Amino acid sequence: MSVGNVLKKKYDGLEYEYVVKGKDRGEVRILGKNRNMIIPTFPHIKRIFSLSAGFKHLGRTAWVEEKVDGYNLRVVCIDGNLYAFTRGGVLCPFSTEKVRELKKLNEFFIDNPDIVVNGEMAGPNNPYIKQWPPYVKRDVKFFIFDMMQDGKFLDIKTRLDLVDTYELDHVRYFGSLDVDGVKNVVMQHYTEMEGIVLKSEDRKLAVKYVFPDSDIDDIRVGVVLFPEIKPGYYLQRLVRSAIFLNENKIDPERYYNDIGKAFIDGFEGIVGKILDGGEIYEDFTIFVKNPKTANDLVNLFSEHIHVEVVEIKKMKKQYMVTIRKYYPEATRYWRERLHGKLFVD
């Protein structure tokens, strides 16, 4: 049911509505008797292209954390049960099952039921993205990077004290640093991380600074979806990479080849598939305790795209499920070009 900018849903006995557009996009309101809970939207974090020029917005020093390559979640406790909501405001069945398996996170919410935990779900077996940090070897992990209470972010010290007390997983952090200290972190880690997030000491401002290896990997993964992704997606990543390499005085020679391969390698798998009459799709393998979780996730995706479960395999204590997402616009785009359609430039 949709009313204006608000969409109403029910899952796992929980009724909620969420804002689908506007400045409050992603805000969630929990419905039902004796419930009056609002989960604030997680604000989009602005990015800087130049570290030296952008750092001035943060003051003399800034708190520095790793930007983990995953997907953003807000986790809450309602009537003793954990629920995970995506940035857009949708209750994710897969992520909800995963956070409910985290014993220490459940213990945290017993004592702190009014806190919203913000974190990144990252790992090789997730249904949203193809990239993940190299140190997450199997399945997904939930890394905390913020906490909110009464609609406001907790200050950094309070958050870290809670993380330490309950032994929760947190994104890697490097402490409070001036701009030279941040540059040292960048030069040590720019080939192994997606980027960093810089936060003012009072947590009122945060900006992200992404590294070129991650940007080029985004191009590699997304190149087959040209018509389904706005051209600015690719342009922004090329511009960011160029500014990063110039500012940090990094020899660009390796990146010439990497950028070319990112664009061209993706095409190789397309040509044969399209010429044989196939479609463009991506397979995502996930592990779940309950196959219903996978089916619920597919039903959620199916509201927007063509997606199906192509395999469910029973393992010792869980199920391995392969989900296939189809991309009809990309298929049409490549099919027209590979089958000789005439175009006017």
Secondary structure by P-SEA (a helix, b strand, c coil): ccccccccccccccccccccccccccbbbbbccccccccccccbbbbbccccccccccccbbbbbbbcccccbbbbbcccbbbbbcccccccaaaaaaaaacaaaaaaaaacccbbbbbbbccccccccccccccccccbbbbbcccccccccccaaaaaaaaaaaccccccccccccaaaaaaaaaaccccccbbbbbcccccbbbbbbcaaaaaaaaaacccccccccaaaaaaaaaaaaaaaaaacccaaaaaaaaaaaccccaaaaaaaaaaccccbbbbbbbbccaaaaaaaaaaaacccccccccccccccbbbbbbbbbbaaaaaaaaaaaacccccc
